[in-house]
Amino acid sequence: MAKGDIRIFDVGGLSNVPVRTFRVIANATAINAGEPVLIANRNTSVIDPYVIVLTDGKPLVGTDYFIGIAANAGSHTASADGTVDVYLDCPGMVYAAKAKTTTTFNTTAKINDFLFYRVVFDLTSSTYTLDNTTTAATAGLQIWGGDPNTYTVYFATSDAATWRGLNG
């Protein structure tokens, strides 16, 4: 995964994006700045106090709890827990990422056809993109626009797929 795959496009009226420090469990996948993270949620009866990097096809409504975008690299190692600073996802924030399939996101008309699609992150290569090829009610991200010249998708999160929707 690469540094800076995901970036904040609009801070939703905030003057500064809140940054919080979260724990990362030992031996977890490396977390780089600019990558999306979520609550680990490894135990179904208790919410874990750790965050992990998102995997392919996430976040999903009701099962994943997106926290935000890593502000720096995680400090965990194979044998020791660490921490990572995260730009906390807040209401009204809009993010930017490249489209998975650029040919479906290369004109304003095509972008307009995708408005409000519910989508997920794609990580089938070493780069996070937005999977703009399918839409599902359980997908935790929603397309809000984009830039056809750079194949960039602007999107927001669904509260039900974030820490704000956590009811446990």
Phi, psi and omega in degrees: 000153188246153176293133173081021179298324182242139177224159177278125181265320181218129184275008173064036177089356178281149175277331176218142177279127178297139176243130178233150178261129179237155178280147175236129183287147178305144176070012176285160176304141180304143176245123178254155176303138179088006178257147180284141178232156179220169176294135186302315175051044181281337183248123185287343181266339181221136177286131179291151176272020184242159170244155177224163176284144179294149174254178182301139174079022181234162004273155177245144180296131174085346180238336181243146181234088180298132179260317182159206184247131180300131178271339178210180178281144176295147183261006181290158177233183179296332185242358183221140173297158177216199179223165173213139174274137185231132169288111187290130177294128181232155179305137178089350180288142177237135182251168177226139175206161177286149175286143177297314181247098187294331181291345177263005183221035187248010173219157178298321180298318179293320178299316179299327177294336181266356181306132177073007172301142174266121187224177178228170174284147174248134177223049179278347172242203181266012182235134174286129172229174175260127182280089183270015182267342179222159176227145180210147181297335181271356179290139188267003180237151181228129181287131180241003180148198180171183180236110183292338181286332181244004181058034182266134179257132172261132185211160176234167180263152172275131179308325184290352178244019182233175176300334179291337180264006182288118182253006185260000000 
